[in-house]
Amino acid sequence: MIVQVIRDAEERLKGRGRLLVRLLEPSTKIRVMVEADEKRLADTLARRIAEAIKKTMSRLFRSVFWQLRDSYVFLYFPSLRE
């Protein structure tokens, strides 16, 4: 979901701006920056990307906490960078 939203944003920005999504290490924050020729477009795309990240992460953590009820779970979160 996150990758698709980012790809859609890149497509809408073609020739009109740029975007950056990166993991801020060692913290657990993700920076979303969008530059566009229209402020409204930049705000909209940044908000969509941030919402996709929030939704994906909340689903991930809900499923992890559900598993923790019944057993010990060891978690490994690789870097989001590819």
ABEGO torsion letter per residue (X at the ends): XAAAAAAAAAAAABGAEBBBBBBBOABABBBBBBBBABAAAAAAAAAAAAAAAAAAAAAAAAAAAAAAAABBBBBBBBBABX
